[in-house]
């Protein structure tokens, strides 16, 4: 499902599974999918679109658009529709992830309010959030959790080192792996609070960092692990940040030519390593967890303090 400026588009890989498609926002309408239809369009109305596709086998498949269209927040997405190892599916419209929200405009804030996002969890450092404070609806409650104390402003120093050509491509990868290894285990109490804040809500939750790819990617991986999503699916969801940020990254890389006039030692490969996500980075998080705690299940019970009974309640709450 794709959200465009004026429409929603449902793209069908298997047009032979035809039947009625039930489009629901605040109104309910139906469209019949014929055997030769592979794209069905539905004009935008107020509210989020949810599609229920009834196949020839009388199965019902619920679907919506994963990427939420916000012009200035390109990495805003829904974790709905993801299947678990128990054959369940995460509800659409309950768990969202994104980058920073300082670019939201008035109509974007209204759209976010219509999505019923009642809780916002900001994962950025104090410096980051003061430079670019979030914009969000008055109906949304804001929480800030910083599991990465950047007291020495290492992020800014690393950025300057990149401009000066003081970091090699290999070193950039190792720095990212080190950060991913550090984040889920060095501030366990804060990570526990973040996960509980996300999972204990009875309304939709949005969590984000700056670009919505690294810290947000780790938290999303932990949430999905609690809900018993398999590792490969978690990696696939994580890598969507490359798809949704592609245009912005490519624009940034084009500006490197200008940047080299000021910083002639600026290395494009290093910039690319810091811009794109890579499965190896998230693997470093899982590796650090398993090295210290033996398994993800142990981490969930010992660090996140989620009992098997509580875990099952979360699964029933967020999946069907």
Helices and strands as residue ranges (DSSP letters): E 2-3, E 7-11, E 19-24, E 28-33, E 39-43, E 50-54, E 60-63, E 77-78, E 95-98, H 106-114, E 117-122, H 126-131, E 141-144, H 154-163, H 169-186, H 188-199, E 204-208, H 215-226, H 231-244, H 246-254, H 256-262, H 268-275, H 279-293, H 296-302, H 308-318
